[in-house]
């Protein structure tokens, strides 16, 4: 039931993540659709024919929904529809079709579906591969893969080696069971551990011609239906338990309200189970006669999946942020996606080197997860845009710890980062003075150098757009307070390279006259840091800032007599 066959039916719960229709020409749309379709075909072939999972199932689901959404956006495209089961059509007919499941979007969607329905049950949606087991006179005679729901592959030889699949049952006549083969994960908590590619592992093992004893022992069986069993769900569960399938009873709970389902969903999501699961299944106890079943989602059962652990996000733009020290950090602007009830619209890449290695461009689709359940993190590039847009990438040779002391072209960002550091708690701690303040002063042409704000009093500030009388008074007071900060605080605010526990003294001239040898003689300062300190004190822009501080009367910056 959890195989990708369910993607034959549009997943309504995912369409909200697909985003708006892109502003593409028909030629561009054909190119992008073809590229995404080829990628899906490659994943389908690897999964269904080779038993290899090249992508997380939830990312696959989102990619296929995105393909369908793009098709609806560009209905004039001539690209033929992609068949996810092109390499999965088996030769063995199911005695009773496997139906698949439609997906619920949320609790409100569940309430609408439940409506006046009675005799409802909830089960974990085991994350494995679906199988039909056929017993005749109590003996296992066939094991058939899910396939396309009507026909599947013959898994009988593999099934005979799996201890979890009983080879003999205490029954007569024909008995047909539908269930899930899963990889055993004792004590598995889905919320924290994720799926661990458990489904792909079982799919790969079942695609082999033979199973080792160890691999076979690692596969479990969860029977989720007995199509020809008793009409009443309670009686079916009792019968399954008598046949030895106790998990079917343990993990099938009666529910009467949508809130009951939500509680079980949350419980199984955060409680140790013996298998990976990707949601819950809600089913009616009574259902039509099996002769009426079809290989399509029925109306008597629905799935409600867990929150995505990873989201497939489309990159809208790539920006490069230059920090105070000249470090260049790439930032991806994303089409909004939801993860654990959080709306994610951007994610950082950490370093320019990582972006260069991944070469992410607008239109690429990336996998996003949450680090520590709070911080968006790029996991991988999933698909590439067919059109590789050129980007204006900053040259790392132009930015370093001593660059951009003035807001010259190309330096605006690092200059602003220097100001933000200077006013932060790590710097002068100018409470109430932040990016907005600096932006107003820059727009008014009052910040041509890093410390020009020291000359601004209340009257000067009051004449600048955006400064009311009260805010002008408060800001002027913060600027006056800054003059009283200690020499050591000012050095840190200006960006002095770290000196550890070294005793620096209280005057500029004593430090600026040191050479590398003298710096290395200080505790905790090595050759590299010594060179950085000498460069800092000798840099023309830094010396110019020292003169401003001397003229303002800040302690420690006046020339020694």
C-alpha positions as CSV (number, residue, x, y, z in Angstrom):
1,X,0.0,0.0,0.0
2,X,2.9,2.3,0.6
3,X,4.6,1.7,-2.8
4,X,5.0,4.5,-5.3
5,X,2.0,3.1,-7.3
6,X,-0.1,5.4,-5.2
7,X,1.3,8.3,-7.2
8,X,-0.8,7.2,-10.2
9,X,-3.4,9.1,-8.3
10,X,-2.8,12.8,-7.7
11,X,-1.9,13.6,-4.2
12,X,-4.1,16.5,-3.2
13,X,-2.3,17.0,0.0
14,X,0.8,18.0,-1.9
15,X,-0.6,20.4,-4.5
16,X,-0.3,23.3,-2.2
17,X,3.5,22.8,-2.1
18,X,3.8,22.9,-5.9
19,X,3.8,26.6,-6.2
20,X,2.4,28.9,-8.8
21,X,2.7,28.4,-12.5
22,X,6.2,29.7,-13.7
23,X,6.5,32.4,-16.3
24,X,8.0,30.2,-19.0
25,X,7.7,30.1,-22.8
26,X,6.3,27.0,-24.3
27,X,9.8,26.0,-25.5
28,X,11.1,26.4,-21.9
29,X,8.2,24.5,-20.4
30,X,8.7,21.6,-22.8
31,X,12.4,21.5,-21.9
32,X,11.7,21.6,-18.1
33,X,8.9,19.0,-18.4
34,X,11.1,16.7,-20.4
35,X,14.0,17.0,-17.9
36,X,11.8,16.3,-14.9
37,X,10.0,13.4,-16.7
38,X,13.4,11.8,-17.6
39,X,14.5,12.1,-14.0
40,X,11.3,10.4,-12.8
41,X,11.7,7.7,-15.3
42,X,15.2,7.0,-14.1
43,X,14.0,6.8,-10.5
44,X,11.0,4.6,-11.4
45,X,13.2,2.2,-13.4
46,X,15.7,1.9,-10.6
47,X,13.0,1.3,-8.0
48,X,10.6,-1.0,-9.8
49,X,13.0,-3.0,-12.0
50,X,16.3,-2.9,-10.1
51,X,15.0,-2.7,-6.5
52,X,17.1,0.4,-5.8
53,X,15.7,3.6,-4.3
54,X,17.7,6.6,-5.6
55,X,15.6,9.2,-3.8
56,X,13.6,9.4,-0.6
57,X,10.0,8.5,-1.2
58,X,8.5,11.7,0.1
59,X,10.8,13.7,-2.3
60,X,9.7,11.4,-5.1
61,X,6.1,12.0,-4.3
62,X,6.6,15.8,-4.4
63,X,8.6,15.6,-7.6
64,X,5.8,13.7,-9.3
65,X,3.1,16.1,-8.1
66,X,5.2,19.0,-9.4
67,X,5.3,17.3,-12.8
68,X,1.5,17.0,-12.8
69,X,1.1,20.6,-11.7
70,X,3.4,21.8,-14.5
71,X,1.4,19.8,-17.0
72,X,-1.7,21.6,-15.9
73,X,0.1,24.9,-16.2
74,X,1.2,24.1,-19.8
75,X,-1.6,22.1,-21.2
76,X,-0.4,22.8,-24.7
77,X,2.9,20.9,-24.1
78,X,3.3,18.0,-26.5
79,X,5.3,15.9,-24.0
80,X,3.8,12.4,-23.5
81,X,2.7,11.5,-20.0
82,X,5.2,9.7,-17.8
83,X,4.1,6.2,-16.7
84,X,5.7,5.4,-13.3
85,X,5.0,1.7,-13.8
86,X,6.5,1.3,-17.2
87,X,9.1,-1.1,-15.9
88,X,6.9,-2.6,-13.1
89,X,4.2,-4.4,-14.9
90,X,4.4,-8.0,-13.7
91,X,3.0,-11.1,-15.3
92,X,1.3,-12.6,-12.3
93,X,-2.4,-11.5,-11.8
94,X,-3.5,-10.7,-8.3
95,X,-6.4,-12.9,-7.2
96,X,-7.9,-9.7,-5.7
97,X,-6.5,-6.3,-6.8
98,X,-4.5,-4.2,-4.5
99,X,-6.3,-0.9,-4.2
100,X,-3.8,1.8,-3.2
101,X,-4.8,4.8,-1.2
102,X,-5.8,8.5,-1.6
103,X,-4.2,10.9,0.8
104,X,-5.9,13.3,3.2
105,X,-4.5,16.8,3.5
106,X,-5.1,17.7,7.1
107,X,-7.5,17.2,10.1
108,X,-10.2,19.2,8.4
109,X,-10.0,17.0,5.4
110,X,-10.2,13.9,7.6
111,X,-13.3,15.3,9.3
112,X,-15.0,15.8,5.9
113,X,-14.1,12.2,4.8
114,X,-15.3,10.6,8.1
115,X,-18.6,12.5,7.9
116,X,-21.3,10.0,9.0
117,X,-19.1,6.9,8.5
118,X,-19.2,4.4,11.3
119,X,-17.1,1.4,12.3
120,X,-13.7,3.1,11.6
121,X,-10.3,1.8,12.4
122,X,-6.8,3.4,12.3
123,X,-3.5,1.6,11.6
124,X,0.1,2.8,11.2
125,X,0.9,3.1,7.5
126,X,3.9,0.8,7.5
127,X,6.7,2.0,5.2
128,X,7.5,-1.2,3.3
129,X,6.6,-2.9,0.0
130,X,3.2,-4.4,-0.5
131,X,2.6,-8.1,-1.1
132,X,-0.2,-10.5,-1.8
133,X,0.1,-13.9,-0.1
134,X,-2.0,-16.8,-1.4
135,X,-2.5,-20.0,0.7
136,X,-4.2,-23.1,-0.5
137,X,-5.0,-25.8,2.0
138,X,-3.0,-23.9,4.5
139,X,0.2,-23.9,2.4
140,X,1.8,-20.8,0.9
141,X,1.6,-21.2,-2.9
142,X,2.2,-17.6,-4.1
143,X,3.7,-14.3,-3.1
144,X,3.0,-11.5,-5.6
145,X,4.5,-8.0,-5.5
146,X,2.2,-4.9,-5.7
147,X,3.1,-4.2,-9.3
148,X,0.4,-2.1,-10.8
149,X,-2.2,-3.4,-8.5
150,X,-3.6,-5.8,-11.0
151,X,-0.5,-7.7,-11.8
152,X,2.8,-8.1,-10.1
153,X,6.1,-10.0,-9.9
154,X,6.5,-13.5,-8.6
155,X,8.1,-13.2,-5.2
156,X,7.3,-16.8,-4.1
157,X,10.9,-18.0,-4.1
158,X,12.0,-15.1,-1.9
159,X,9.0,-15.4,0.4
160,X,9.8,-19.1,1.2
161,X,13.1,-17.9,2.8
162,X,11.6,-15.2,5.0
163,X,10.8,-16.5,8.5
164,X,8.1,-13.8,9.1
165,X,6.0,-15.3,6.3
166,X,4.4,-18.5,7.5
167,X,4.8,-21.3,5.1
168,X,1.9,-23.2,6.6
169,X,-1.3,-21.9,8.2
170,X,-4.0,-23.7,10.2
171,X,-6.7,-23.2,7.4
172,X,-8.3,-25.0,4.6
173,X,-9.4,-23.9,1.2
174,X,-8.0,-20.7,-0.3
175,X,-6.8,-17.8,1.9
176,X,-5.7,-14.5,0.5
177,X,-3.8,-11.9,2.6
178,X,-2.6,-8.4,1.6
179,X,0.2,-6.8,3.7
180,X,3.5,-5.1,3.9
181,X,7.0,-6.4,4.0
182,X,9.1,-4.1,6.1
183,X,12.7,-3.9,7.4
184,X,12.8,-4.7,11.1
185,X,13.8,-1.6,13.1
186,X,13.3,-2.4,16.8
187,X,12.5,0.7,18.9
188,X,12.3,2.9,15.8
189,X,10.9,6.4,16.4
190,X,9.8,7.9,13.2
191,X,9.7,11.6,14.3
192,X,13.4,11.5,15.2
193,X,14.9,8.7,13.1
194,X,13.0,9.1,9.8
195,X,12.5,6.3,7.3
196,X,16.2,5.3,7.1
197,X,15.4,4.1,3.5
198,X,13.8,1.0,5.1
199,X,11.4,0.6,2.2
200,X,14.2,0.8,-0.4
201,X,16.2,-1.8,1.4
202,X,13.3,-4.3,1.3
203,X,12.6,-3.5,-2.3
204,X,16.2,-4.1,-3.2
205,X,16.3,-7.4,-1.4
206,X,13.1,-8.7,-2.9
207,X,14.4,-7.9,-6.4
208,X,17.3,-10.3,-5.9
209,X,17.1,-13.9,-7.2
210,X,18.1,-15.2,-3.8
211,X,18.1,-13.9,-0.2
212,X,20.8,-14.7,2.4
213,X,19.6,-16.1,5.7
214,X,20.5,-12.9,7.5
215,X,18.7,-10.6,5.1
216,X,15.6,-12.8,5.1
217,X,15.5,-12.7,8.9
218,X,15.6,-8.9,8.8
219,X,12.3,-8.7,6.9
220,X,9.0,-8.5,8.8
221,X,5.4,-8.8,7.7
222,X,2.4,-6.7,8.6
223,X,-0.9,-8.0,7.3
224,X,-3.3,-5.1,6.8
225,X,-6.1,-6.9,5.0
226,X,-7.8,-10.2,4.6
227,X,-10.1,-9.5,1.6
228,X,-12.0,-12.8,1.8
229,X,-12.1,-12.9,5.6
230,X,-15.0,-12.2,7.9
231,X,-17.2,-9.2,7.1
232,X,-16.8,-7.7,10.5
233,X,-13.4,-6.0,11.3
234,X,-13.3,-7.3,14.8
235,X,-13.9,-10.8,13.6
236,X,-11.2,-10.4,10.9
237,X,-8.7,-9.2,13.5
238,X,-9.5,-12.2,15.8
239,X,-9.1,-14.5,12.8
240,X,-5.7,-13.0,11.9
241,X,-4.5,-13.3,15.5
242,X,-5.5,-17.0,15.4
243,X,-3.5,-17.4,12.2
244,X,-0.4,-15.9,14.0
245,X,-0.6,-12.3,12.8
246,X,-0.8,-10.6,16.2
247,X,0.6,-7.3,14.9
248,X,-2.6,-6.8,12.9
249,X,-4.5,-6.7,16.2
250,X,-1.9,-4.7,18.2
251,X,-1.8,-1.9,15.5
252,X,-5.5,-1.7,14.6
253,X,-7.5,0.7,16.8
254,X,-11.2,1.6,16.7
255,X,-11.9,5.3,16.3
256,X,-15.1,7.4,16.4
257,X,-13.8,11.0,16.1
258,X,-11.2,12.7,13.9
259,X,-9.4,13.8,17.0
260,X,-9.0,10.1,18.0
261,X,-7.2,9.5,14.7
262,X,-5.0,12.6,15.2
263,X,-4.0,11.3,18.7
264,X,-3.1,7.8,17.3
265,X,-1.2,9.5,14.4
266,X,0.8,11.6,16.9
267,X,1.4,8.6,19.2
268,X,2.7,6.3,16.5
269,X,4.8,9.2,15.0
270,X,6.7,9.7,18.3
271,X,6.5,6.2,19.9
272,X,8.9,3.3,19.3
273,X,7.6,0.9,16.7
274,X,9.2,-2.2,15.2
275,X,9.1,-0.6,11.7
276,X,9.3,2.7,9.8
277,X,6.0,4.3,9.1
278,X,5.0,7.3,7.0
279,X,1.5,8.0,8.3
280,X,-1.7,6.3,9.3
281,X,-4.4,4.5,7.4
282,X,-8.1,5.0,8.3
283,X,-10.4,2.3,7.0
284,X,-14.0,1.3,7.4
285,X,-14.6,-2.1,9.0
286,X,-17.1,-3.0,6.3
287,X,-16.3,-2.7,2.6
288,X,-17.6,-4.0,-0.7
289,X,-17.3,-7.6,-1.8
290,X,-13.7,-8.3,-3.1
291,X,-15.1,-9.1,-6.6
292,X,-15.7,-5.3,-6.9
293,X,-12.2,-4.2,-5.9
294,X,-10.2,-2.4,-8.5
295,X,-6.5,-1.3,-8.7
296,X,-7.4,2.2,-7.7
297,X,-8.0,4.1,-4.4
298,X,-11.2,2.9,-2.8
299,X,-13.7,5.1,-0.9
300,X,-13.6,3.0,2.3
301,X,-9.9,3.7,3.2
302,X,-7.7,6.8,3.3
303,X,-4.1,7.6,4.3
304,X,-3.0,10.6,6.4
305,X,0.7,10.9,6.1
306,X,3.1,12.3,8.7
307,X,4.7,15.7,8.3
308,X,7.4,15.7,5.7
309,X,10.9,15.3,7.1
310,X,12.2,16.7,3.8
311,X,10.6,19.1,1.4
312,X,11.3,19.5,-2.3
313,X,11.8,23.2,-2.9
314,X,12.3,25.1,-6.1
315,X,15.1,27.7,-6.1
316,X,13.9,31.1,-7.2
317,X,17.1,33.0,-6.8
318,X,20.7,32.6,-5.5
319,X,22.1,35.5,-3.5
320,X,25.6,36.0,-2.1
321,X,25.9,37.8,1.2
322,X,29.2,39.4,2.2
323,X,29.8,39.5,5.9
324,X,31.8,41.8,8.1
325,X,35.0,39.7,7.7
326,X,34.5,39.4,4.0
327,X,33.2,35.9,4.1
328,X,30.8,35.2,1.2
329,X,27.7,33.2,2.1
330,X,25.3,31.9,-0.6
331,X,21.6,32.1,0.2
332,X,18.9,30.3,-1.7
333,X,15.6,32.0,-2.1
334,X,12.9,29.3,-2.4
335,X,9.3,28.9,-3.5
336,X,7.7,28.6,-0.1
337,X,7.4,25.1,1.3
338,X,6.0,23.7,4.6
339,X,8.1,21.6,7.0
340,X,6.8,20.6,10.5
341,X,4.3,23.5,10.3
342,X,7.1,26.0,9.4
343,X,7.1,28.0,6.2
344,X,10.5,27.9,4.6
345,X,11.4,30.5,2.0
346,X,15.2,30.6,2.2
347,X,18.2,28.5,3.2
348,X,21.9,29.3,3.6
349,X,24.6,27.1,2.0
350,X,27.3,28.0,4.6
351,X,30.2,28.7,2.2
352,X,31.0,29.8,-1.3
353,X,33.0,26.6,-1.8
354,X,29.9,24.5,-1.1
355,X,27.9,26.5,-3.7
356,X,30.7,26.1,-6.2
357,X,30.7,22.4,-5.7
358,X,26.9,22.1,-6.0
359,X,26.5,24.8,-8.7
360,X,22.9,25.5,-7.7
361,X,21.0,27.8,-10.1
362,X,17.4,29.2,-10.2
363,X,15.0,26.5,-11.3
364,X,16.9,23.7,-9.6
365,X,14.9,21.7,-7.0
366,X,16.6,20.9,-3.7
367,X,15.8,18.8,-0.7
368,X,15.3,20.8,2.5
369,X,15.2,19.4,6.1
370,X,15.2,21.0,9.5
371,X,18.4,20.8,11.6
372,X,17.5,20.4,15.3
373,X,13.8,20.7,14.2
374,X,14.2,24.5,13.8
375,X,16.9,25.6,11.3
376,X,16.4,24.9,7.5
377,X,19.2,22.9,6.0
378,X,20.0,22.0,2.4
379,X,20.2,18.2,2.1
380,X,20.9,17.8,-1.6
381,X,20.2,18.9,-5.2
382,X,17.3,16.7,-6.5
383,X,16.8,17.9,-10.0
384,X,18.4,20.5,-12.3
385,X,16.8,23.2,-14.3
386,X,17.3,22.7,-18.0
387,X,18.3,26.3,-18.4
388,X,21.4,27.2,-16.4
389,X,21.0,30.9,-15.6
390,X,24.3,33.0,-15.3
391,X,24.9,34.5,-11.9
392,X,26.9,37.5,-10.7
393,X,29.2,35.8,-8.2
394,X,31.4,37.9,-6.0
395,X,35.1,37.4,-6.4
396,X,36.5,36.1,-3.0
397,X,39.8,37.9,-3.8
398,X,38.0,41.2,-3.4
399,X,36.7,40.6,0.1
400,X,38.6,40.0,3.3
401,X,38.9,41.2,6.9
402,X,40.4,44.6,5.8
403,X,38.2,45.3,2.8
404,X,35.2,47.7,2.5
405,X,35.6,50.3,5.2
406,X,33.6,52.7,3.0
407,X,30.4,52.1,1.0
408,X,32.0,52.2,-2.4
409,X,30.3,50.2,-5.3
410,X,30.5,46.5,-4.4
411,X,31.2,47.2,-0.8
412,X,27.8,48.3,0.5
413,X,27.0,44.9,2.0
414,X,30.2,44.4,3.9
415,X,30.2,48.0,5.1
416,X,26.7,47.6,6.5
417,X,27.8,44.4,8.2
418,X,30.6,46.3,9.9
419,X,28.1,48.9,11.2
420,X,25.7,46.2,12.4
421,X,28.6,44.5,14.3
422,X,29.7,47.8,15.7
423,X,26.3,48.6,17.2
424,X,25.6,45.0,18.4
425,X,26.0,43.5,21.9
426,X,29.4,42.1,20.7
427,X,30.5,45.7,19.8
428,X,29.4,49.0,21.4
429,X,26.0,47.7,22.5
430,X,24.1,50.6,21.1
431,X,20.6,49.5,22.1
432,X,17.9,50.6,19.6
433,X,20.5,51.2,16.9
434,X,20.4,48.6,14.2
435,X,20.1,48.0,10.4
436,X,17.1,50.4,10.1
437,X,19.1,53.2,11.7
438,X,22.1,52.7,9.5
439,X,19.9,52.4,6.4
440,X,18.3,55.8,7.1
441,X,21.7,57.5,7.7
442,X,23.1,55.9,4.5
443,X,20.1,57.1,2.5
444,X,20.7,60.6,3.8
445,X,24.4,60.5,2.8
446,X,25.6,60.7,6.4
447,X,27.8,57.6,6.4
448,X,30.7,57.9,4.0
449,X,33.0,56.4,6.6
450,X,32.4,53.9,9.3
451,X,32.4,56.4,12.2
452,X,30.8,59.5,10.6
453,X,27.8,59.0,12.9
454,X,29.9,60.1,15.9
455,X,29.6,63.7,14.6
456,X,25.7,63.6,14.5
457,X,23.8,65.3,17.3
458,X,20.1,65.7,17.9
459,X,19.6,68.5,15.6
460,X,21.4,66.8,12.8
461,X,19.4,63.6,13.3
462,X,16.1,65.4,13.5
463,X,16.6,66.7,10.0
464,X,17.0,63.2,8.5
465,X,13.8,61.5,7.1
466,X,12.6,58.7,9.4
467,X,13.9,60.3,12.6
468,X,11.1,61.8,14.8
469,X,12.1,64.1,17.7
470,X,12.0,61.3,20.3
471,X,14.0,58.9,18.2
472,X,16.5,61.6,17.3
473,X,17.0,62.3,21.0
474,X,17.4,58.6,21.9
475,X,19.8,57.9,19.0
476,X,21.9,60.9,19.8
477,X,22.2,59.8,23.4
478,X,23.4,56.3,22.3
479,X,26.0,58.0,20.1
480,X,27.2,60.1,23.0
481,X,27.3,57.0,25.3
482,X,29.5,55.2,22.7
483,X,32.3,57.8,23.3
484,X,32.5,56.6,26.9
485,X,33.1,53.0,26.0
486,X,36.5,51.5,27.0
487,X,39.5,51.2,24.7
488,X,39.1,47.4,24.7
489,X,35.4,47.6,23.7
490,X,36.2,50.0,20.8
491,X,39.0,47.8,19.5
492,X,36.6,44.8,19.3
493,X,33.9,47.0,17.7
494,X,36.3,48.1,15.0
495,X,37.1,44.4,14.2
496,X,40.4,43.8,15.9
497,X,41.5,40.2,15.2
498,X,41.0,38.0,18.2
499,X,43.8,38.1,20.7
500,X,42.7,35.5,23.2
501,X,43.9,36.2,26.8
502,X,46.8,38.4,25.7
503,X,47.1,41.7,27.7
504,X,46.9,44.5,25.2
505,X,47.2,47.6,27.3
506,X,45.1,50.7,27.1
507,X,46.6,52.8,24.2
508,X,46.6,52.7,20.4
509,X,50.2,53.8,19.9
510,X,51.6,51.0,22.1
511,X,49.8,48.4,20.0
512,X,50.2,49.9,16.5
513,X,54.0,50.1,16.9
514,X,54.4,46.3,17.5
515,X,55.9,44.1,14.8
516,X,55.2,40.5,14.2
517,X,57.9,39.3,16.5
518,X,56.6,41.4,19.4
519,X,53.1,40.1,18.8
520,X,54.2,36.5,18.8
521,X,55.8,37.0,22.2
522,X,52.4,37.6,23.7
523,X,50.6,34.6,25.2
524,X,48.3,32.7,22.8
525,X,49.2,34.6,19.6
526,X,50.8,32.6,16.8
527,X,52.5,33.6,13.5
528,X,49.2,33.9,11.5
529,X,47.4,36.0,14.1
530,X,50.5,38.2,14.5
531,X,50.5,39.0,10.8
532,X,46.8,39.8,11.0
533,X,47.3,42.2,13.9
534,X,50.1,44.1,12.2
535,X,48.1,44.4,9.0
536,X,45.1,45.7,11.0
537,X,47.0,48.5,12.8
538,X,48.9,49.5,9.7
539,X,45.9,49.6,7.3
540,X,45.3,53.2,6.1
541,X,41.5,53.0,6.6
542,X,42.0,51.8,10.2
543,X,44.4,54.6,10.9
544,X,41.9,57.0,9.5
545,X,39.3,55.7,12.0
546,X,41.8,56.1,14.8
547,X,42.1,59.8,13.9
548,X,38.3,60.2,14.1
549,X,38.2,58.6,17.5
550,X,41.1,60.8,18.7
551,X,39.3,63.9,17.5
552,X,36.1,62.7,19.3
553,X,38.0,62.2,22.6
554,X,37.6,58.5,22.9
555,X,40.0,57.2,25.6
556,X,43.1,55.4,24.3
557,X,43.2,56.9,20.8
558,X,45.0,60.2,21.5
559,X,48.6,60.4,20.3
560,X,51.2,59.8,23.1
561,X,53.3,62.8,23.9
